[in-house]
Structures are given as structure tokens and as C-alpha cells.
Amino acid sequence: MFSHAVVDFFSALVIPILSVLEGRASMSPAEGAMLIAAGSLSSGVIQPVVAIVGDKRDTRVLGTIGLLVAAGAVGMIGFAHSFWQLLLLQIISTAGVGAFHPPAAAVTGHLAGRHRASAISVFFAAGILGGSLGSFLAPRWVSGFGVESYLWGVLPAIATAVILAWATHGSAHRHSHAHASHRALPERERAARWNAVWVLYAVNALRFIVNMAMVQVLVRWSELYVLARSGVAGHITPEMKANLLTQQLRLEASTVNGPLQAAMGLGMGIFGLLIGWMIPHNRSKLAMIVTPCVGSIAVVLMPTMTSMWSAFAVTVLVGGAYAGTMPLSIAAAQRLLPHRTTLASGLMMGGAWSLAFIGPPVAQWIFQWTNGSLVAVGQVFAVVLFLSGLLIFLIPKRLLDQGETVLHARDAIAIPDSAGVAAE
């Protein structure tokens, strides 16, 4: 849990100071959006790869390596002075962050047994806590010590990696007879489980797209907020904003953006923890439908906020709207594929996250196309979030409601498989 907080702390040190980095590296807003998108793509693509290797080799070492890579690359951010240098470091750091998650989530879920959803919720909340702390501290860290000082964060990351290696490298991430149990199921049941996992994958992908689009919305809202606070009245177009933002105003915008990004993380953690604890697995389908559908209202409302406190409160709800049921989907995927727990975790997190790169550039494009309307951006992605809830109707309730169903080897052998050796 602690290592998840640490790795997500590092993952959150770039976005809050995006406006500062755009000024330092003479980047356009579109390049800033691309920087965020590249992080989503890199973190997402690496996770299924790590998951497949981890399941095949029965190893958790890639998670530890990922933590070290993430911290090292983020530590070098202050020494990059061009878009391409920042892009390279962002790709490397987020790949490290992504590599950590599948093995860590799989170990957590396995060790929890019948309390898998609750344990995943705590694991999820620990990461959110670290990310929120990073989002909150990053602007103040940079304001006080400069971006170059990020390099000092590598030292505690190394210590954490040593503890992580000691704690997890000898731990199992699935039951010893999981493969036999899964093969013992009828071919139709196995196919139904895989279909359910792919629907969950699509649902999480849509929600992560909304997640990253709202990250971009918060960056731009913060810039507009400090401009209004500095005395710039009336509608501000994207072109006007770029000309009016001085380096000092960009730094002020980062002190607004950081807490808002933390607020979104806070909502993710609070709602993820509460829903994971309060909703039993046999009620998970309803929760996964209602939460995003109702929560889409918050996505519509956030860009209309005019004060910091109201924006903070609504942003907490935004985080809960798209991520509150993420632990339920991860736990459900692990139950559906007990022989591929690392892959199941990787698909629900990184595999889905890899498509989130669509969010920031599309949000920025809508913002430009509507001549600076963040409200329009919120409306579009509220619809996307609402649709993600409706997709859950495609999954049979019995599949989402089932508990831990791993059989002993002797039971698995006794169940005939009419398909012979069917695909897993």
C-alpha cells in the first residue's frame, strides 16, 4: 500500500506544474495536452505487457523496477528545456508507473481472499492519497526550490523499492490451482467471463478518457481563474490567454491547479474506498451503472464554477464519478480470471488507461474550436461518462455478482470439459 502511494506521488508531480513547464520550454497548449496524453498512452501500453510477463514468469520484480524508473525520470524533469526532452522523460516515467501497478494489484487482491474488493479499494485509495499529496505539494515544491529539486526525491524512492522487493518478490498473486479451476469450467462459461472482462475494459477506458480530459480542463480553468483574479474581465479566448499569461501568472495558476488535481484524486480515493467497502460483490452491477450516470452531472457543472472552493467541491465529485467503482471493476476482473489476475489487473488499469491519451487533446481541441468554452468540453465528456455506465448493462448480473470461485485441484479434475483443451 505504501509503495503504491509513493509511485503515484511521483506520477502526480508533472501535471500540476504543466503551465510552468509550457512557459519554460516555450510549449504551445496543444503540446502540453500531448505531454499529458503521452503519459496515459505510455503507462497504459506497458501494463498488459508487464502483466503477461508477470503471469507467465510468476514474478513481481518488474513492479519494483517500474518504481525506480518512474522516480528517476521524474527527477530529471527540471533539466529538460524542450518539448521533446520533456516528452521523452514523461514517456519513461509513466511507463515506470504503469509497470508497478499490475503485479502490485494482483498480489493485493490475492492476499485478501474473500475480501478482495475491500483490499483493492484500500490499495486504490493509497495510490490516490499519494497522487493527491503530489498534486498538492508539486507547485509549492517548485515555487520554493525549483523544478531541478525533484531529483532529490529519488533517494526515498530507492528506499521504498528495497522494502517493496522484500515484501512482494516472494508472495503469490494467484491460487496454486487457478489454471486447473478455470480449465474445468465449460467452454461457454469461460467465453462469457472473457466477454465480461472486455466490456469492463471498454467501460474503464471511457472513464479514464474522461479522467484525463478533466485533467486538461482543470489546467485551463486554473489559468482562466488567475487571469480573472488579476483583473482581466470578459470572455478570454485561447489566443488572448496565451498572450496574457506571464511566467508569474503561470506559477500562480499551478498553485490553483495543484489543489484541484488533488481534489479530483481525493474524490477518487474517498468514493473508491467507500464503495469498495460498502457495496457487496452481489450489488456491484448497480453501483457501476448508477455512479457514473449520476456523477456525469458534476462533469457538466465543474467548468461553470467561479470560485476556488466551489470548484474544489465539485471536482471531488468528478473524481468519484469516474473512479468510484474502479476497485469494483478490478476485483470483478480478477474473480472472472483467477488464473490471470495480473493480466486482469493490467487490463482494468493500464490497458484501459492506454486509451486515455485521447482525452487531453480532444478536450483542448474542443476548447479551441469553441473559442474558449470549457463548458462545452464538460458537456461532451459528461455524455461519455454517462455512456460508460450504460455499457454495464451488457454484462450478465451473475458474472459480476459471483464471489471467489477457485476450486481445489481434485475438484477441477472431476469436472469434465466437453471442449477438450479450450482457449483460456
Disulfide bonds with the S-S distance in Angstrom:
none
